[in-house]
Amino acid sequence: MRKNNNKGFTLVELIVVLVILAILAAVLIPALLGYIDRAKEQKEILNAKNCLTAAQAELTNLYAKNGSNYAEGEYVIPGGTHIGGKNGDCDIRGTAFAEAVLKTADLTGDKEPYCLMIAIGSNYTTQTGTRPYTVTEHDKYTVYYVFYIQNKNSKPLYYYNGEWTKTNPRAKGTNTTTELFTEYNVIKDGDKKDLRLQYYLITCKAKANFDSSFWSWLKDLK
């Protein structure tokens, strides 16, 4: 009879293989998770940039239709709920403009952002006193600020002074740790310094009302 020379793995060999697999998993899994997180972050940044592009495109279309056909102090983007005075904020959730921005950015339905807000040049002909910047028609139809959160657990993204950042912008001068630059509705840096802004809330699942509690929530975001 032929002798059977087939041998299986010994217990020691199996243990060695398992140890090697455990070491590889310990090394590779964090790297893989980091790659997934970075890919997710890049996707959110891309979505935020698409919202900026979409909002600017819709404002350009609006300017082509309406131009300067409105009185000083009226809101350039129509259909919203006005908050505050002439330079107050405007809630445009559910309006044709807001829906068009989300559709163009391909962020409707389940992909709708947790919060999206833009700001454009305030509808003032001139601003005097401490804020002498002259607001042009170009300013009134240009997006200068974007606040974006993809979902409840995402980090906020901010666009201002022509750049995207994860840092909540603060006012220059005193109390820089507590005062949002948006509290004064004015750009603090760059070539548009002292340009007063109007804020339009496009979508927000975090807050029901676009009021002082909204700004308090925004201030506390990290």
C-alpha positions in Angstrom: 0.0 0.0 0.0 1.2 3.5 -0.8 2.0 5.6 2.2 -0.1 8.8 2.4 2.3 11.8 2.5 -0.3 14.6 2.5 0.1 16.8 5.5 -2.3 19.5 6.9 -1.4 22.8 8.7 -0.1 22.5 12.2 -1.7 24.5 15.0 1.4 26.7 15.2 1.2 27.5 11.5 -2.4 28.5 11.8 -1.6 30.7 14.7 1.2 32.4 12.8 -1.2 33.0 9.8 -3.9 34.5 12.1 -1.3 36.8 13.8 -0.1 38.0 10.4 -3.7 38.7 9.3 -4.4 40.5 12.6 -1.4 42.7 12.1 -2.4 43.5 8.5 -5.9 44.3 9.6 -4.6 46.7 12.3 -2.5 48.5 9.8 -4.9 48.6 6.8 -8.3 49.1 8.4 -7.5 52.6 9.8 -6.0 53.6 6.5 -9.0 52.4 4.7 -11.4 54.2 7.1 -9.3 57.3 6.7 -9.6 57.1 2.9 -13.4 56.6 3.2 -13.6 59.7 5.4 -11.5 61.8 3.1 -13.6 60.7 0.1 -16.8 61.6 2.0 -15.3 64.9 2.9 -14.3 65.7 -0.7 -17.8 64.8 -1.8 -19.3 67.2 0.7 -17.0 70.0 -0.5 -17.9 69.3 -4.1 -21.6 69.5 -3.2 -21.1 72.8 -1.4 -19.2 74.2 -4.4 -22.0 73.0 -6.7 -24.5 74.9 -4.5 -22.4 78.0 -4.9 -22.3 77.6 -8.6 -26.0 76.9 -8.8 -27.0 79.8 -6.7 -24.8 82.2 -8.7 -26.3 80.8 -12.0 -29.8 81.4 -10.7 -28.9 84.9 -9.6 -27.5 85.6 -13.0 -30.8 84.4 -14.6 -32.7 86.5 -12.1 -30.7 89.6 -13.1 -31.3 88.9 -16.8 -35.1 88.9 -16.1 -35.4 91.6 -13.5 -32.3 93.7 -13.6 -32.7 96.6 -11.3 -36.5 96.5 -11.5 -37.1 96.8 -7.7 -37.1 99.5 -5.1 -34.3 100.0 -2.6 -34.8 97.8 0.4 -36.7 95.2 -1.5 -35.3 91.6 -1.6 -33.6 90.7 -4.8 -34.6 87.1 -4.5 -38.4 87.0 -4.4 -41.0 84.8 -2.7 -39.4 84.4 0.7 -40.4 85.4 4.3 -38.7 88.6 5.3 -37.0 88.8 8.6 -35.9 92.1 10.1 -35.7 95.5 8.3 -34.3 96.5 4.9 -31.1 94.6 5.4 -32.8 91.8 7.3 -32.6 88.1 6.5 -35.0 86.3 4.2 -36.2 82.7 4.5 -36.7 81.4 0.9 -37.1 77.7 1.8 -39.5 76.1 -0.7 -39.4 79.0 -3.1 -38.8 78.6 -6.9 -35.3 80.0 -6.5 -34.4 77.6 -3.7 -35.8 74.6 -5.5 -33.9 75.6 -8.7 -30.6 75.8 -6.8 -31.0 72.4 -5.2 -32.1 70.9 -8.5 -29.2 72.4 -10.4 -26.8 71.1 -7.7 -28.4 67.7 -7.8 -29.2 67.8 -4.1 -33.0 67.2 -4.0 -34.9 64.6 -2.0 -32.7 62.5 0.3 -29.6 64.4 -0.8 -30.9 67.8 0.3 -28.3 69.5 2.6 -28.9 69.7 6.3 -28.5 73.5 6.0 -27.7 75.8 3.1 -27.6 79.6 3.3 -26.2 82.2 1.0 -25.5 85.9 1.2 -25.4 88.6 -1.5 -24.8 92.3 -1.6 -27.5 94.2 0.3 -30.0 96.2 -1.7 -28.8 99.6 -0.7 -27.8 102.2 -3.2 -25.1 103.6 -0.9 -24.0 103.1 2.6 -22.7 106.0 4.7 -21.1 106.6 8.0 -18.8 103.8 9.2 -19.7 101.6 6.1 -19.2 103.8 3.1 -19.0 101.0 0.5 -21.2 101.7 -2.6 -23.2 98.7 -3.5 -23.4 98.0 -7.2 -25.9 96.0 -9.2 -23.2 93.4 -9.6 -22.9 93.1 -5.8 -26.6 92.6 -5.4 -26.5 89.5 -7.7 -23.2 88.1 -6.5 -22.8 85.4 -3.8 -20.2 86.5 -1.3 -21.0 84.0 1.5 -22.2 80.4 1.8 -22.9 78.3 4.8 -23.2 74.6 4.1 -23.8 71.4 6.1 -24.3 68.2 4.2 -25.9 66.2 7.0 -26.4 66.3 10.8 -23.0 64.8 11.5 -21.0 66.7 8.9 -18.6 69.5 9.6 -19.8 73.0 8.5 -18.3 74.5 5.4 -18.1 78.3 4.9 -17.4 80.3 1.8 -16.3 83.9 2.2 -13.7 86.3 0.7 -13.5 84.0 -2.3 -12.3 80.9 -0.4 -13.8 77.8 1.3 -12.9 77.1 4.9 -14.0 74.9 7.8 -13.5 77.8 10.3 -16.5 79.8 11.4 -15.6 83.3 10.3 -15.3 85.9 13.1 -15.5 89.6 13.2 -12.3 91.6 13.2 -11.4 93.8 16.2 -12.7 93.2 19.7 -14.5 90.0 20.9 -13.2 88.0 18.0 -13.9 84.7 19.8 -17.6 85.4 20.1 -18.7 87.7 17.3 -19.5 86.1 14.0 -18.6 88.2 11.0 -22.2 87.6 9.9 -23.6 89.3 13.0 -22.7 92.6 11.4 -23.8 91.6 7.9 -20.6 93.0 6.5 -17.4 91.6 4.9 -14.4 92.3 7.0 -11.6 91.5 4.6 -10.7 91.6 0.9 -11.6 94.1 -1.8 -15.2 94.1 -0.7 -14.5 95.3 2.8 -17.5 97.0 4.5 -20.0 95.5 1.9 -23.2 94.9 3.8 -24.9 91.6 3.0 -28.4 90.1 2.9 -28.8 86.4 3.9 -31.1 84.0 2.3 -31.9 80.6 3.9 -32.4 78.0 1.2 -32.8 74.9 3.3 -32.4 74.0 7.0 -33.4 70.8 8.8 -31.8 72.0 12.1 -34.0 75.0 12.8 -37.6 75.6 12.1 -37.3 79.4 12.3 -34.8 81.7 10.7 -34.4 84.0 13.7 -32.1 84.9 16.6 -32.0 81.2 17.7 -30.7 80.3 14.2 -27.8 82.7 14.6 -27.0 81.5 18.1 -26.9 77.9 16.7 -24.6 79.0 13.9 -22.3 80.8 16.3 -21.9 77.7 18.5 -21.0 75.4 15.6 -17.5 74.1 15.6 
